[in-house]
Amino acid sequence: MVKIAGLERVSLIDYPEKISAIIFTHGCNLRCSFCHNPELVLVDFDGNLAVKESGLFEYLEGRKGKIDAVVITGGEPLLHKDIGKLIKKIKDIGYLVKLDSNGFFPKELKRLISKGLIDYIAMDVKWPEDSYVKYSGDVKAVEKIKDSISIIENSGIAHEFRTTVVKGIHEIEDVEEIVKMLPEDSLFYIQNFRAGKTINPTLDGSNSFTEKELKDILKVARKHVKNSYVR
């Protein structure tokens, strides 16, 4: 059973050009210091506070015609072996489904795509290739990330890649190395770090890049991926 830790009932910005609901799954294989959902990563799952599937589907059934899509994010949704069953039930109601993923589960990603369960994919590419093992602790990290990028590129499904840039963790040159991992015709978003609740509580406004720095980062990204934007 998928551990559903939260539900945002309406969002106008998380699925491009669609009105969506957002499901937050509990648990992640990473411990990114800049993660804004530490309660989904560091805190044990509390079944008493969980979103029950019965309540979730009652809500979704009642919103047919008023929202278009469901975004599944986390945490990392692909940690859950039953995520496909959950998505199929959502699809059977008639909703589009967007999946947010960190790219560490290419086999699971490929399986969902092959079953026609995903309509839009957003993959976080968190670090340049030579930093993935350092920050993830996974010796096969680069292989997994590259496999997921390839699967997404060849899926025929609408998709985007994105990187949250954090001053003190990322350098402008890192973004150039990140986009080199991506197909040249990708859609790539640069997301500036915003201070708030994070796994590392010492991160603050000083870890955000300035507008000028973001323009420099964008210029570097567009050398390799023309369709790069600051979000």
NUTI-175517 format. One line per 8 residues: number of its first residue (from 1); for each residue x, y, z of N, C-alpha, C, O. Coordinates in steps of 0.001 Angstrom, whole numbers, plus 524288, in hexadecimal, padded with zeros to 5 digits. Atoms other than C-alpha are relative to their C-alpha. Layout:
% NUTI-175517
NUM	X,Y,Z,X,Y,Z,X,Y,Z,X,Y,Z ~ ...
//
This chain:
% NUTI-175517
1	80346,7FB52,80000,80000,80000,80000,8036D,804E6,80000,80734,8053B,802F5 ~ 7FCFD,7FB31,8005C,80521,80D70,7FC60,7FEFF,80358,804DA,7FA88,80417,80678 ~ 80077,7FC97,7FB72,807E2,8162E,8080C,7FF01,80590,7FE1D,8028F,80834,7FC3C ~ 8017E,7FAC5,801BD,8008A,822B6,804F2,7FFF8,80398,804BD,7FCC3,80300,80846 ~ 7FF4E,7FCAA,7FB6D,804C7,82D56,80E48,7FD53,80540,7FF75,7FCE2,8081E,8034B ~ 80279,7FAEF,800A4,7FDD3,838FE,80868,7FD10,80070,7FAE3,7FE18,7FD99,7F725 ~ 8031B,7FEF9,804AE,7F418,83E17,7FE8A,7FF1A,805E0,7FF94,7FCCD,80845,8030E ~ 80157,7FA95,80140,7F3AC,84BA5,7F8A1,7FB81,7FFC4,7FC23,7FC13,7FDB9,7F7D2
9	804CB,800F5,802EB,7E5FC,84C85,7F363,7FFC7,802B8,7FABB,7FD80,800A3,7F70B ~ 8001E,7FD2B,804F8,7E7F2,856A4,7E8BB,80523,802E3,7FF32,80701,8059D,802B0 ~ 7FB58,7FD11,80185,7F400,85BD7,7E1C9,7FF59,801D9,7FA66,7FD68,7FF02,7F70A ~ 8004A,7FDC4,80541,7F4B7,864B7,7D5FF,8054C,80010,7FD48,805AE,801AF,7F8C5 ~ 7FAB9,7FF4C,80213,80366,863B7,7D3ED,8032D,7FAFA,7FF77,80753,7FB1A,7FD0A ~ 7FCAC,804A9,7FFD2,80830,855B5,7D5AC,7FFA5,7FC80,7FB41,8033E,7F97C,7FA34 ~ 80080,802DE,804F2,8030F,84FAD,7C916,7FF36,80420,7FBCA,7FB66,8070D,7FC02 ~ 8005E,7FBDF,803E7,80569,8583E,7BD24,7FAA2,80063,7FD6F,7F8AE,7FCA8,7FB1C
17	804ED,7FEA8,80290,7F8CF,85E96,7B881,7FB64,7FCB1,801D3,7F76D,7FC58,7FF21 ~ 80437,8032D,7FDE2,7F07F,855AE,7C103,7FF02,80173,805B4,80283,8033E,80877 ~ 8014B,7FF94,7FA77,7E96F,856BF,7CDE9,800B4,7FA9A,80260,7FEA8,7F6C2,80056 ~ 7FEA3,80524,7FDE9,7EE5F,84BE7,7D6A8,7FF3A,7FFAE,805E3,7FEC4,803A0,80899 ~ 7FF63,80138,7FA71,7EE15,8459D,7E3F1,8056A,7FD98,8009E,8077F,7FB50,7FCEF ~ 7FAB7,80211,7FF27,7FB0E,841A6,7EA09,7FFF5,7FC16,80474,7FE17,7FD38,808BC ~ 7FF59,8040F,7FC0A,7FDC2,8350B,7F161,805C3,7FFE2,8019C,80939,7FF9C,7FE49 ~ 7FAA9,8004F,7FDF2,809D9,834D3,7FA21,800D9,7FAA1,8026F,7FE2F,7F932,8062C
25	7FEC0,80515,7FDB7,80FA0,8276E,7FCBD,8045B,800A2,80407,80784,8043E,803BA ~ 7FC2F,7FFC4,7FBBC,817E4,824C0,808C4,804D1,7FCBD,7FEB5,80468,7F87A,7FC85 ~ 7FB29,802E8,80090,8261E,820A7,8084B,80322,8019E,7FB3C,800F6,802F7,7F729 ~ 7FC81,7FEC0,80454,831ED,8235D,7FFC9,8052A,7FD33,800DD,806C0,7FC44,8054E ~ 7FADB,80283,7FFB4,83ED2,81CBC,7FCB1,8045B,803F9,800B9,808CF,8027F,801C5 ~ 7FC1F,7FBDB,7FF6F,845D7,829DD,7FD6F,7FF09,8032F,804ED,7FAD9,802F9,80747 ~ 8006C,7FC66,7FB92,84873,8339C,80846,80251,8053D,7FE5D,8060F,8071E,800BA ~ 7FDFD,7FB0D,80207,84A8C,8401C,80098,7FF57,8043F,8041F,7FB15,804F7,8063C
33	8001E,7FC0F,7FBDB,84DED,84B0C,809F8,7FC0E,80448,7FEE0,7FA03,806B4,8027E ~ 8037C,7FBBF,8018A,84567,8548B,80252,7FA5C,7FE42,7FF21,7F727,8014A,7FD38 ~ 8054F,80207,8009A,8393C,84BF1,8023B,7FC2D,80321,80350,7FD21,8040E,807EF ~ 803F4,7FCEF,7FD3A,82D1B,853C5,805F1,7FBBF,7FC9D,80279,7F802,7FEAB,804B1 ~ 803E1,80381,7FDA6,82584,847C4,80A66,80292,7FC49,803E7,80215,7F789,80357 ~ 7FD33,8037D,7FC6A,82D9E,842A0,815D8,7FC6C,7FC41,802EE,7FE12,7F7FD,80469 ~ 803A3,8036A,7FD34,82179,83D0C,81C6C,7FEBD,7FB15,7FCE3,7FCF1,7F738,7FF1E ~ 800E9,8049C,8033C,82035,8339C,81104,804C0,7FC74,7FFCC,80471,7F80F,7FDDE
41	7FB08,802C1,80082,82E50,82F36,8124B,8023F,7FE5F,80547,80417,7F9F8,805DD ~ 7FD5D,800EB,7FB03,83310,83028,8205F,7FC6E,7FDD3,80439,7FE40,7FB65,807F3 ~ 803C4,8018E,7FBFA,826B4,82D4A,82809,7FD68,7FAE2,7FE6E,7FBE9,7FA2F,7F9EA ~ 8029A,804F7,8011C,820FB,81F9F,8291C,7FA61,800E6,7FE32,7F7CC,80497,7FFE0 ~ 80556,7FF99,801FB,81439,81D8A,821F0,7FC16,7FF0D,8045B,7FC71,7FB2D,8072E ~ 80414,80069,7FC02,8088F,81FAC,82ACE,7FAE7,7FE92,7FD55,7F86D,801D8,7FAD5 ~ 804C6,801CF,8027A,7FD24,81781,82637,7FB2D,802E5,801C9,7F75A,80344,7FEE5 ~ 80489,7FD20,7FDFD,7F3EC,81F56,82EBF,7FF3F,8053B,7FD3C,7FAEA,8074C,7FCF7
49	8004D,7FAFC,802B4,7F731,82BAF,82739,7FFEF,7FF5D,7FA1A,7FFB3,80336,7F739 ~ 7FFB4,8010B,80597,7F7A3,8252A,819F2,7FAE9,80163,7FD38,7F6B9,80195,7FF92 ~ 80496,7FF57,80353,7EE7A,82829,80ECA,7FE2A,7FA90,7FE61,80105,7F7B0,7FBCB ~ 80215,80533,80148,7E5E3,81C2A,80D62,7FE6B,7FFD3,7FA43,7FC5D,8039E,7F824 ~ 8016D,80087,80580,7E3DF,81701,7FFAE,7FA2A,800CC,7FF26,7F88E,80313,7FB3B ~ 805AF,7FF6B,80098,7D539,81686,801E0,7FE81,805C2,7FFC3,7FB46,80753,7FC90 ~ 80122,7FA69,80004,7D4FC,82506,8050D,80225,802B3,7FB2B,7FFB2,8063B,7F904 ~ 7FDA2,7FDCB,804AF,7DE1F,82837,7F9DA,7FC81,7FF2E,7FB48,7FB71,802D9,7F85C
57	80317,8011F,804A3,7D5C0,8217A,7EFBE,7FA7B,80237,80058,7F814,80364,7FC59 ~ 80502,7FD46,7FF58,7C942,826FA,7F563,80092,805A8,7FE1B,7FD28,807BB,7FB6E ~ 7FF05,7FAA8,801B3,7CF27,83465,7F33C,800A3,8004C,7FA15,7FE44,8039E,7F789 ~ 7FF07,7FFDA,8059B,7D3F7,8315E,7E588,7FB13,7FEEB,7FCCF,7FA30,8015B,7F8C3 ~ 804F2,8010B,802B4,7C6F9,82BA4,7E175,7FC88,804DD,80006,7F9E4,8060A,7FC2E ~ 80351,7FB67,7FF7C,7C03F,837D8,7E651,801EB,804BA,7FD04,7FF02,8087B,7FC49 ~ 7FDC2,7FB7A,802B7,7C94F,840F3,7DEDD,80057,7FF3D,7FA19,80286,80287,7F75A ~ 7FFE8,800E5,805A1,7C7A1,83B06,7D165,7FD6E,8048C,7FD23,7F92A,80646,7FE88
65	801FE,7FB91,802EB,7C5BB,845E4,7C79C,801BD,8053A,80223,80117,80942,7FF9A ~ 7FE34,7FB21,7FD90,7CB83,84FE9,7D0F2,805F3,8004B,8004B,8082F,8048C,80026 ~ 7FA54,80035,80082,7D9AE,84B80,7D123,80148,7FC20,7FBA7,7FE3D,7F898,7FA77 ~ 7FE94,8030E,8049F,7E0F2,84554,7C5DB,803CD,7FB9C,80115,803ED,7F7B4,7FE47 ~ 7FB77,8036D,7FF6C,7EC68,83E2C,7CBA2,8015D,7FF2C,805B5,7FF90,801F8,8092D ~ 7FDD9,80117,7FAD1,7F32A,8384F,7D75F,805E9,7FFC7,7FF80,80802,7FD03,7FC2C ~ 7FA46,8000B,7FFC2,80171,83AF7,7DA6C,8019C,7FC88,8048F,7FFA6,7FD24,808E7 ~ 7FE18,80369,7FBD8,80884,83077,7E224,805B3,80160,80102,8090B,800DA,7FD98
73	7FAD2,7FE2A,7FE97,8146C,83575,7E95D,8015F,7FDD9,8055B,7FEA4,7FA75,80765 ~ 7FE7B,8022C,7FAF7,81B8A,8331A,7F609,80338,803B9,80333,80250,80872,80341 ~ 7FE0E,8055B,80057,82490,82F33,7FB9C,8014C,7FE43,7FA71,801DE,80168,7F6DA ~ 7FF17,80277,8050C,82732,825F1,7F07E,7FBD3,7FBE5,7FF15,7FBF2,7F7C1,80187 ~ 80464,80396,800D1,81AE3,81F55,7EB3B,80194,7FA87,7FE50,7FEEB,7F6C1,7FFA6 ~ 7FE9B,8051C,8021D,8222C,8143D,7E47F,8025B,7FC56,8040E,8039D,7F7DE,802CF ~ 7FE89,80382,7FBB3,8269A,80EDC,7F19F,7FBB1,7FC0C,8012A,7FCB8,7F7D7,80340 ~ 80486,80320,7FE6D,81907,80924,7F306,7FEA4,7FBF7,7FBD0,7FD6E,7FD5A,7F75E
81	800CD,80424,803D9,81713,7FC0F,7EC6C,7FA77,7FFF4,7FDCA,7F993,7FDF0,7F984 ~ 8056C,7FFF9,801DB,8085F,7FE46,7EB47,7FE81,8051C,7FD59,7F9E1,8061E,7FC82 ~ 80147,7FAED,80257,8096D,80BAF,7E4F4,7FD0C,7FF58,7FAE4,7F9A5,80282,7F9A7 ~ 802BA,800EC,804E9,80500,80607,7D7F0,7FA34,7FEEF,800D2,7F6EE,800C1,7FDCE ~ 80584,80126,7FEDD,7F86D,800DC,7DDFE,7FD10,804FF,8015A,7F8A1,805C9,7FFAC ~ 80272,7FB0F,7FE90,7F591,80E26,7E3D7,7FF1A,80362,7FB2A,7FAE7,805A0,7FA78 ~ 8007C,7FCBF,804AA,7F827,8151F,7D708,7FBC0,7FDE7,7FC60,7F8C6,800F0,7FA20 ~ 80403,80238,80378,7EF99,80BAA,7CF5D,7FA8B,80166,801E0,7F71B,8028B,7FEB7
89	8052C,7FE9A,7FDE1,7E428,80E5F,7D870,7FECC,805B8,7FEDA,7FA52,8071F,7FDC9 ~ 800BA,7FA73,8013D,7E63B,81CEA,7D645,7FECB,800AB,7FA39,7FB50,803A7,7F8C6 ~ 800E4,7FFB8,805A5,7E70D,81B0C,7C787,7FA95,7FE00,7FE8E,7F80E,8001B,7FB0C ~ 80516,80249,80130,7DAC9,812BD,7C795,7FB8A,803D3,80101,7F761,80362,7FEA2 ~ 803F6,7FBFA,7FF1C,7D335,81E4F,7CCF4,7FFD9,803D4,7FB75,7FBD5,8063F,7FA63 ~ 7FFC8,7FC90,8048B,7D7BA,82618,7C132,803DE,8046F,8006F,803CE,80805,7FD3A ~ 7FC4A,7FBC3,7FF32,7E2B6,82E96,7C666,8051E,7FF19,7FD12,806D1,7FAA9,7FC57 ~ 7FA92,80027,801A6,7EFAD,831D8,7C029,80366,7FF62,804D7,801E0,800FA,8091D
97	7FC77,800C3,7FB88,7FB3A,82E24,7C8CF,8056B,80211,7FEA6,807B0,800AD,7FAA4 ~ 7FA9D,7FE20,80060,8080A,83569,7CA7E,8031F,7FD8F,8046C,8015D,7FD73,808E5 ~ 7FC91,8025C,7FC20,81333,82EAA,7D189,804CD,8036A,800C5,80762,804E0,7FCFD ~ 7FB14,7FD7A,7FE94,81E20,835E0,7D8A0,803A7,7FBD0,8021F,8021F,7F8C2,80581 ~ 7FC67,80415,7FE50,82A2C,82D6E,7DA7E,80599,801FA,7FFF6,806EE,805A1,7FD21 ~ 7FA7B,7FE79,7FFD7,83890,82E72,7DDD4,8036D,7FCBE,7FC58,80828,7FD94,7FC1A ~ 7FD1E,802E4,803F5,83C8C,8249E,7D364,80310,7FB4B,801E4,805EF,7F8F1,7FED5 ~ 7FCF5,80459,7FDE1,84222,81A1D,7DC5E,7FD6D,7FAAC,7FF33,7FF97,7F6B2,800D3
105	802D2,804F3,80095,8382E,80FB2,7D886,7FE61,7FF32,7FA4A,7F9B9,7FF1F,7F914 ~ 80140,80065,80596,83920,80DE7,7C9BD,7FC92,7FB4E,7FE92,7F93A,7FBBB,7FB24 ~ 8032B,8049A,80150,8334F,8002F,7C991,7FA42,800F6,80145,7F6D0,7FFAB,7FE2D ~ 80558,7FED9,7FE74,8273A,8048C,7D0EB,7FD9C,80418,7FC61,7F90C,803BB,7FAE7 ~ 801D3,7FBF4,80392,8262B,81097,7C852,7FE82,7FDAD,7FABA,7FA66,7FEEE,7F88F ~ 80108,8026E,80517,826FA,8087B,7BBEE,7FB0F,7FCB4,80029,7F80B,7FCA4,7FC6A ~ 804A8,8034A,7FF86,81C8F,7FF2E,7C0D9,7FAFD,8033D,7FFDF,7F73C,801CC,7FD3D ~ 804A2,7FCA6,7FFEE,812DB,80A21,7C39D,7FEF3,80245,7FA9B,7FA78,80290,7F8E1
113	800A3,7FDCE,8053C,81558,81031,7B65A,7FDEE,7FBDF,7FC3C,7FA79,7FCF8,7F914 ~ 8019F,8042D,80395,813BD,8032D,7AF55,7FA44,7FE93,800AC,7F7C3,7FCAA,7FD0A ~ 80586,80129,7FEEC,80671,8018A,7B5BD,7FC68,8049A,7FEC3,7F7AD,80455,7FF98 ~ 8032A,7FB79,80172,801FB,80EDF,7B113,7FDB6,802F2,80498,7F97F,8053A,8042F ~ 80229,7FDBA,7FB38,8004E,8140B,7BED9,801B5,805A1,800FA,7FFB1,80830,80484 ~ 7FDE5,7FACA,7FF10,807D0,820D4,7BDA8,7FF06,8037A,7FB3E,7FFD8,801DE,7F6CA ~ 800FB,7FC41,80431,80418,82CD3,7B5BD,8040F,80455,7FFD0,804DA,806C1,7FBBC ~ 7FC03,7FBDF,7FFBF,80EB4,83644,7BA30,803E9,7FE6F,80434,8026E,7FC83,8085B
121	7FBE4,80165,7FC4B,81BBB,83428,7C0FA,80365,804CD,8010A,80500,80783,7FD68 ~ 7FC32,7FBFE,7FE7E,823FD,83DF8,7C878,80445,7FD44,8031E,8034A,7FB18,8074C ~ 7FB9E,80294,7FD5A,83161,838CC,7CC23,803CF,80410,80208,80585,80782,7FF26 ~ 7FC0A,7FCA6,7FDA1,83A72,83FC6,7D57D,8056C,7FDDE,7FEC2,8069B,7F959,7FFE4 ~ 7FA7A,80151,800BF,8489C,83F90,7D132,802EF,80368,803E9,803B8,80811,80304 ~ 7FE90,7FCF4,7FB65,84E90,843AB,7DE00,80596,801FB,8000A,806B1,80619,80244 ~ 7FA75,7FEA5,7FFBF,85D30,84420,7DBDD,802A6,7FE9F,7FAD7,80079,7FBAB,7F7BC ~ 7FCFA,801C9,80480,86785,8430F,7D141,801AB,7FA59,800C4,80198,7F84E,8051E
129	7FEC6,80594,7FFEF,86BE7,83560,7CDD9,803FB,7FE89,80432,8034F,7FA98,806DE ~ 7FBD4,8017D,7FC61,87825,83582,7D647,7FEA3,800FB,805BC,801D7,7FFE9,80929 ~ 801A3,7FF0B,7FA8F,8707C,83973,7E28F,7FBC1,7FC44,801D9,7FA6F,7FC2F,80678 ~ 80483,8033D,7FE99,86595,82F65,7E23C,80130,7FBFC,8043B,7FE21,7FB50,807E1 ~ 7FEB2,803FA,7FC11,86C75,824C3,7E9EC,8010F,80294,80544,7FF6B,8009A,80955 ~ 7FEBE,7FD29,7FB2F,8717C,82E8C,7F3EB,7FB18,80173,802FA,7FACB,80093,807B2 ~ 8049B,7FDFA,7FD4E,86426,83436,7F6F0,7FBC2,7FBE8,800ED,7F890,7FC78,8047A ~ 8041B,803F6,7FF65,85BC7,82809,7F546,801C2,7FB40,8031B,7FE8E,7F890,8057A
137	7FDFF,804AF,7FD76,864AF,81D8F,7FAE7,7FEF6,7FB11,7FCE9,7FFC7,7F6C3,7FEE5 ~ 80158,80476,80352,86082,814B3,7EFAA,80428,7FF7B,7FBCC,804B6,802F1,7F880 ~ 7FBAE,800A4,803B6,86BED,80F3E,7E7D4,7FE0E,7FF58,7FA61,8010D,80012,7F6B0 ~ 8023C,80098,8053B,862D6,80CA5,7DC54,7FCAC,804AC,7FE6F,7F999,80464,7FABF ~ 8035F,7FB74,800D2,85CC7,81A20,7DCC1,80021,801F7,7FA64,7FC04,802D3,7F80D ~ 7FF93,7FDBC,8053C,861F6,81F14,7CFBB,7FD79,7FC73,7FBEE,7FACA,7FE48,7F862 ~ 80267,803C5,8039C,85DE8,812BE,7C89A,7FA0E,80063,80038,7F778,80064,7FC2B ~ 805AF,7FFA5,7FF62,85022,813CD,7CE20,7FDDE,80508,7FDB2,7F9E5,80500,7FAFD
145	801CA,7FAF7,801F6,84EDF,82236,7CAF0,8001B,80017,7FA0D,7FC60,801DB,7F797 ~ 7FF9B,80005,805B0,85390,82069,7BD03,7FBF1,7FC5E,7FD88,7F9C9,7FD90,7F967 ~ 8040B,80392,801F5,84A73,814D1,7BB1E,7FAAC,802AA,8000E,7F7B4,80249,7FC4A ~ 80512,7FD5A,7FF98,83EDD,81CCC,7BFD1,7FF86,80456,7FBF6,7FB65,804F5,7F994 ~ 8001A,7FBE1,803F6,8426D,8283F,7B704,7FEE8,7FDAB,7FAA2,7FBC1,7FFC3,7F7AB ~ 800CB,8028E,8050B,8431F,81F0C,7AB5C,7FA76,7FDEB,7FF6E,7F808,7FE7D,7FB52 ~ 8055D,8021C,8001A,83641,81873,7AECE,7FC1A,80464,7FF06,7F88A,803D8,7FBD7 ~ 80394,7FB95,80097,82F77,82594,7AFF7,8006B,80251,7FA89,7FC7A,80381,7F80E
153	7FF1E,7FDB8,80533,83598,82ACE,7A373,7FD3A,7FCDE,7FBCA,7FB26,7FF13,7F80E ~ 80229,8036C,80409,830A3,81F16,79BD1,7FA65,7FE47,8010F,7F852,7FAE9,7FE53 ~ 80531,801C4,7FE5E,8236B,81DE1,7A270,7FB96,8020B,7FC93,7F76C,7FFA7,7FC4E ~ 80440,7FD95,802F0,81BA2,826C1,79973,7FC28,802E4,8037A,7F812,804AB,801AA ~ 80365,7FD72,7FC2B,815B5,82CAA,7A5C1,80207,80585,8010A,806C1,80669,8012D ~ 7FE71,7FAA9,7FEA0,815BD,83B2C,7A8E4,80335,7FFDC,8050B,801E7,7FD0C,808B8 ~ 7FC90,80059,7FB76,82099,83DC5,7B296,80349,804E7,800A1,803A6,8082A,7FD1D ~ 7FC40,7FBD2,7FEF1,829FC,84744,7B8CC,80429,7FDE9,803B0,80344,7FA43,806B1
161	7FBE1,800DA,7FC22,836C6,846B9,7C009,800B6,8051A,802F2,7FFC2,80952,800D6 ~ 7FF88,7FB40,7FCE0,839A2,8502A,7CB00,80440,7FF58,8041A,80556,7FB07,805EB ~ 7FBF3,7FFF8,7FBFF,8444A,853EA,7D481,7FF02,8048F,803A8,7FE6E,80902,801EE ~ 8001D,7FBE0,7FC17,842FC,85B7C,7E120,805A1,8016C,80141,808A8,7FE1E,80301 ~ 7FAA1,7FE4D,7FF1F,84F61,86387,7E25D,8006F,8029F,80555,7FD54,80607,806B3 ~ 7FF3E,7FE2C,7FAA3,85478,86650,7F006,8058F,80212,80082,80956,7FF2B,7FFDB ~ 7FAC9,7FDB9,7FF64,85FB2,86F9F,7F24B,802A5,7FD7A,804B3,8004F,7FD00,808E0 ~ 7FD37,802DC,7FBEF,869F7,868A7,7FA5B,8001D,7FA31,7FEE8,8036B,7F75A,800F0
169	8001F,80571,801C6,8664B,85BA6,7F43B,80122,7FFC8,7FA26,80429,7FC84,7F857 ~ 7FF3B,7FFC9,805A6,865BE,85F24,7E5D6,8032B,804D0,7FE7E,8029D,80904,800C3 ~ 7FD53,7FBB4,80299,86EE6,8677C,7DDDA,7FD7C,800B7,7FA9C,7FAF0,7FD2D,7F895 ~ 8022D,7FF11,80531,86AF4,86DAF,7D10C,801E7,7FBDA,7FC2E,7FEF6,7FA11,7F8D2 ~ 7FDC6,803F2,8038C,8740F,86410,7CA39,7FD51,7FAB3,80096,7FD48,7F797,7FCEB ~ 802AF,804FE,7FF2B,86C75,858B9,7D034,7FB5E,7FF6C,7FC4F,7FA47,7FB26,7FA63 ~ 80495,80049,80364,86086,85C30,7C823,80198,7FE85,7FA75,7FEC1,7FBBA,7F7C4 ~ 7FE23,80187,8052B,86883,85B0C,7BBBA,800F1,7FA23,7FFC0,7FFB7,7F7A6,7FBD2
177	7FF1C,805A8,7FFD6,86C7E,84D54,7BFC0,7FAD8,7FD03,80051,7FA5C,7F8C1,7FE22 ~ 80523,80288,7FF90,85E65,84A02,7C332,7FD5E,7FFBA,7FAAC,7FB78,7FB98,7F91D ~ 802CF,8000B,804FE,858D5,84E13,7B612,802C9,7FCAB,7FBEC,80056,7FAF1,7F82A ~ 7FD3E,80380,80393,86366,84652,7AF16,7FDF3,7FA68,8006D,7FEA2,7F74B,7FCD4 ~ 80251,8052C,7FF51,85C87,83A47,7B491,7FACD,7FF72,7FD21,7F8D3,7FB1D,7FC76 ~ 80543,7FFF8,80234,84FDF,83E2C,7ADCB,8000C,80032,7FA0D,803C7,8022A,7F7BD ~ 8007F,7FF59,805AD,84B5F,83D08,79FAD,7FFA4,805CD,7FEA8,7FD80,808DF,801AD ~ 7FFD6,7FA7A,80177,84D43,849D9,7985D,7FA9A,8025D,7FF42,7F9ED,80715,7FFE1
185	80542,7FDEF,800DF,83EBF,84B0E,7956C,7FC91,7FFA0,804E2,7F7C7,7FFE9,80486 ~ 802EA,8006B,7FB17,83AD6,849A2,7A3BC,7FD69,8052B,80168,7FEC9,8094E,7FF60 ~ 8022C,7FB7A,7FD43,83249,852F8,7AB68,80267,7FFE2,8056D,801B8,7FC1A,80852 ~ 7FD08,7FFF4,7FB1F,83A7C,8570F,7B71B,7FEC0,804EA,80318,7FEDA,80942,80108 ~ 8013B,7FBA2,7FC8E,836D2,85F90,7C2A5,80418,8007E,80451,8059C,7FCA6,806C7 ~ 7FC8B,7FEAD,7FBA8,84018,8662A,7CC21,7FC98,80250,80448,7F9D6,80627,80366 ~ 80327,7FE32,7FB96,839B9,867F8,7D96B,803A0,80218,8043B,806E0,7FF38,8064D ~ 7FCB6,7FDAB,7FBFB,84017,87159,7E2F0,7FE4C,7FE24,80560,7F9A2,7FDB8,80675
193	8013B,80178,7FA9B,840EE,86CEA,7F111,7FD23,8046E,802B3,7FE97,808FC,80233 ~ 802DE,7FC32,7FCDC,8371E,873C4,7F9C5,8003D,7FE51,805B2,7FF34,7F9CE,80701 ~ 7FF84,80133,7FA6F,83934,87489,80856,7FAC2,7FE35,80231,7F69E,7FFF4,80079 ~ 804B4,80210,7FD82,82F83,86D3C,810C3,80162,7FB25,80312,805E8,7FA59,8047E ~ 7FF33,804E7,7FD2A,82DDB,86047,817AE,8031A,7FC3C,7FC9A,80161,7FACA,7F85A ~ 7FCA8,80386,802FC,838DF,85768,8132A,80278,7FBF3,803A1,80284,7FC9A,80864 ~ 7FD5D,80403,7FCE8,84004,84B28,8178E,80494,8025F,802FF,80555,8013F,8079C ~ 7FBD4,7FD1B,7FD56,84BC8,853AE,81A98,7FDD6,80548,801AC,7FD23,808B6,7FE60
201	80289,7FB2B,7FE46,84603,85E88,82303,80371,804D5,7FFAF,8018C,80930,80071 ~ 7FC88,7FB76,80054,85200,86734,82140,7FFBD,802A8,7FAA9,801B9,806FF,7FA0F ~ 8008D,7FD85,80519,84ECE,869DD,812F9,7FC48,804A1,80071,7F83F,8044D,8030A ~ 80340,7FB52,7FFA4,84939,8777B,81138,80061,8031C,7FAF1,80223,80114,7F6F4 ~ 8001D,7FCC7,804B2,847DD,882AB,807A3,80541,800A8,7FD67,80589,801B6,7F8B8 ~ 7FAC6,7FF7D,8024C,8568A,88338,805BD,80147,7FB80,7FC50,80513,7FBC6,7F960 ~ 7FF2C,8047A,8037A,85587,87626,7FEB6,7FCFE,80078,7FAE5,7FD09,7FCE3,7F7B0 ~ 802B0,7FEF7,804F6,84D39,87C16,7F3E6,80393,8031D,7FC6B,80686,80678,7FE33
209	7FCFF,7FCFD,803CF,85385,88119,7E77C,7FD37,80523,7FED9,7F86F,8057B,7FF38 ~ 80238,7FAFA,80177,8518E,88F40,7E377,7FDAD,7FFB0,7FA83,7FEAD,7FBF7,7F7A3 ~ 80244,7FFD8,8053D,849E5,892FC,7D754,80447,80002,7FBD3,803CE,7FD62,7F7D3 ~ 7FBAC,7FFDE,803C8,85698,8960B,7D051,8028C,7FAA6,7FF85,803B5,7F8DE,7FB35 ~ 7FD9F,80530,8001F,85C61,888F8,7D41F,7FC83,7FC1A,7FD29,7FE73,7F8C3,7FA4B ~ 8039F,8037C,802B4,8502B,881FA,7CF5A,80038,800D7,7FA17,7FFD9,7FD1A,7F717 ~ 7FF77,7FEE6,80592,85184,888C2,7C238,804FD,7FD87,7FDD9,8050D,7FB81,7F97C ~ 7FB16,80272,801A5,85F93,88407,7C187,7FF66,7FA10,7FFB3,80166,7F794,7FC1A
217	800F7,805A3,80000,85B44,8763C,7C500,7FCCD,7FE78,7FB36,7FDEE,7FA95,7F89E ~ 80355,8011C,80484,850B7,876B9,7BA91,8031C,8003F,7FAED,8025F,7FD04,7F771 ~ 7FCCF,7FF6D,804AF,85A71,87B56,7B06B,80369,7FB23,7FF2B,80401,7F93E,7FACA ~ 7FCC8,804B8,80046,8633E,86FD4,7B38B,7FCBA,7FB4D,7FE68,7FE59,7F830,7FB1F ~ 80363,8046F,80136,857F5,86630,7B315,7FE67,7FFFB,7FA45,7FE27,7FBDA,7F7D1 ~ 801E1,7FFAF,80565,85368,86B15,7A5D5,8042E,7FEDE,7FBEF,802F6,7FE4D,7F751 ~ 7FBE9,801B5,8039F,8608B,867E9,79FC7,7FF01,7FA6B,7FE2E,8006C,7F8F9,7F9D2 ~ 800BD,8059A,80106,85C63,859A1,7A044,7FA43,7FE81,7FF6B,7F8F0,7FB14,7FC50
225	8059F,8011F,80046,84DA2,85993,7A264,7FD38,80534,7FF0D,7FC71,8084E,802A3 ~ 80243,7FAF4,80183,84720,864AF,79B07,7FB13,80138,80321,7FA3A,805AF,804B5 ~ 804F7,7FF2C,7FD45,83A0D,862D6,7A1C3,800C5,7FFCB,805E9,7FE55,7FCAC,808A4 ~ 7FEF5,7FF81,7FA5D,83F48,86680,7AF31,7FD8F,80513,801E9,7FDAA,80911,7FF3B ~ 802B8,7FB7D,7FDD0,837EC,86FD4,7B7FE,800E7,8002E,805E8,801FB,7FC36,80866 ~ 80015,7FF62,7FA57,83844,87559,7C5B8,7FA4E,7FFEF,801BA,7F714,802DB,7FFB0 ~ 80562,80069,7FE11,82C03,87193,7CD16,7FF90,802E1,80533,7FB5B,80307,80787
//
